[in-house]
Amino acid sequence: MKKKILVIDDDPKIVEYLVALFEDNGYETRSAGTAQEALEIAKKEIPDLITLDLELPGEWGPRFYRKMSQDPALKNTPVVVISGLSGNEYAVGKAVASITKPFDNNELLKIVKENIR
């Protein structure tokens, strides 16, 4: 069974790019453009890994992470922060990695492969 990645980003071009990158490398994907939508999908789908943008409409990425972490089924899901903000490595302390946009595909795929459950 394919491993499932939830891509959370409000930029449709980034979502499209990440979904294509992951699917081309054998992963199943889901995507969300808001924190609320992401939480609903995560609870229903239970992804194996989440990529998280920090700036989302209506809610800040770290707040989404705190809510997600309170759900027993999701609290151990690895999260990779992908953001254009400087200092993004400090935003979600328990993230398995923080990558700055623009990012290197090979670096991201290596991180995903090492951390997907």
Secondary structure per residue as TSV (DSSP state, phi and psi in degrees):
chain	resnum	aa	ss	phi	psi
A	1	M	-	360.0	136.2
A	2	K	-	-68.5	144.4
A	3	K	-	-75.4	144.5
A	4	K	E	-109.6	130.5
A	5	I	E	-117.0	130.9
A	6	L	E	-99.1	119.4
A	7	V	E	-98.4	119.8
A	8	I	E	-116.3	111.0
A	9	D	-	-162.5	143.2
A	10	D	S	-90.4	-3.5
A	11	D	-	-93.6	110.6
A	12	P	H	-57.6	-31.2
A	13	K	H	-69.8	-39.6
A	14	I	H	-66.1	-43.9
A	15	V	H	-59.3	-49.3
A	16	E	H	-58.7	-43.1
A	17	Y	H	-64.0	-49.0
A	18	L	H	-65.5	-41.9
A	19	V	H	-59.6	-46.4
A	20	A	H	-62.7	-43.4
A	21	L	H	-59.8	-49.0
A	22	F	H	-68.5	-43.2
A	23	E	H	-66.6	-36.3
A	24	D	H	-65.3	-18.9
A	25	N	T	-107.3	19.6
A	26	G	T	91.1	9.7
A	27	Y	-	-99.4	152.8
A	28	E	E	-90.9	145.6
A	29	T	E	-130.7	156.0
A	30	R	E	-133.7	157.8
A	31	S	E	-141.3	155.9
A	32	A	E	-146.7	143.9
A	33	G	S	-103.0	-8.1
A	34	T	S	-134.5	160.5
A	35	A	H	-65.3	-40.3
A	36	Q	H	-62.4	-47.8
A	37	E	H	-60.7	-42.0
A	38	A	H	-62.0	-42.4
A	39	L	H	-64.4	-41.8
A	40	E	H	-63.2	-45.1
A	41	I	H	-65.5	-43.9
A	42	A	H	-60.7	-42.9
A	43	K	H	-65.8	-34.8
A	44	K	H	-80.3	-41.5
A	45	E	H	-95.3	-23.9
A	46	I	-	47.6	76.0
A	47	P	-	-69.1	160.5
A	48	D	S	-85.0	-19.8
A	49	L	E	-160.6	150.5
A	50	I	E	-126.7	134.8
A	51	T	E	-102.1	134.8
A	52	L	E	-130.5	120.6
A	53	D	-	-80.7	150.9
A	54	L	S	-86.2	-34.3
A	55	E	E	-98.3	104.6
A	56	L	E	-122.8	151.5
A	57	P	T	-61.8	126.4
A	58	G	T	80.3	-14.2
A	59	E	E	-158.4	142.4
A	60	W	E	-82.1	138.4
A	61	G	H	-50.1	-44.5
A	62	P	H	-61.1	-31.7
A	63	R	H	-67.8	-41.2
A	64	F	H	-57.3	-45.8
A	65	Y	H	-59.6	-43.2
A	66	R	H	-61.0	-43.6
A	67	K	H	-63.7	-44.4
A	68	M	H	-61.1	-40.5
A	69	S	H	-67.2	-17.9
A	70	Q	T	-82.4	-10.5
A	71	D	S	-91.3	119.3
A	72	P	T	-55.6	-33.1
A	73	A	T	-75.5	-19.1
A	74	L	T	-112.3	-15.8
A	75	K	T	-60.5	-24.2
A	76	N	T	-101.2	10.3
A	77	T	-	-71.4	125.8
A	78	P	-	-65.2	138.1
A	79	V	E	-122.3	131.4
A	80	V	E	-111.8	116.5
A	81	V	E	-79.7	128.6
A	82	I	E	-126.6	108.7
A	83	S	E	-147.2	155.6
A	84	G	S	-90.2	-3.7
A	85	L	S	-77.1	138.7
A	86	S	T	-73.2	148.2
A	87	G	T	77.7	13.4
A	88	N	G	-61.9	-20.8
A	89	E	G	-69.0	-12.9
A	90	Y	G	-99.7	-9.9
A	91	A	T	-70.1	-41.1
A	92	V	S	-125.2	95.3
A	93	G	T	-56.8	-31.6
A	94	K	T	-96.1	8.7
A	95	A	-	-63.4	144.4
A	96	V	S	-73.6	-22.2
A	97	A	E	-164.3	157.2
A	98	S	E	-130.5	125.9
A	99	I	E	-120.7	138.9
A	100	T	E	-96.4	134.0
A	101	K	S	-73.6	141.1
A	102	P	S	-70.2	152.2
A	103	F	-	-121.8	165.6
A	104	D	-	-91.9	123.1
A	105	N	H	-54.2	-46.6
A	106	N	H	-63.9	-38.6
A	107	E	H	-62.7	-45.9
A	108	L	H	-62.6	-46.9
A	109	L	H	-62.4	-36.1
A	110	K	H	-64.0	-44.9
A	111	I	H	-61.9	-44.6
A	112	V	H	-60.8	-49.6
A	113	K	H	-59.7	-38.9
A	114	E	H	-72.7	-23.7
A	115	N	H	-116.3	-8.2
A	116	I	-	-71.2	136.6
A	117	R	-	-89.7	360.0
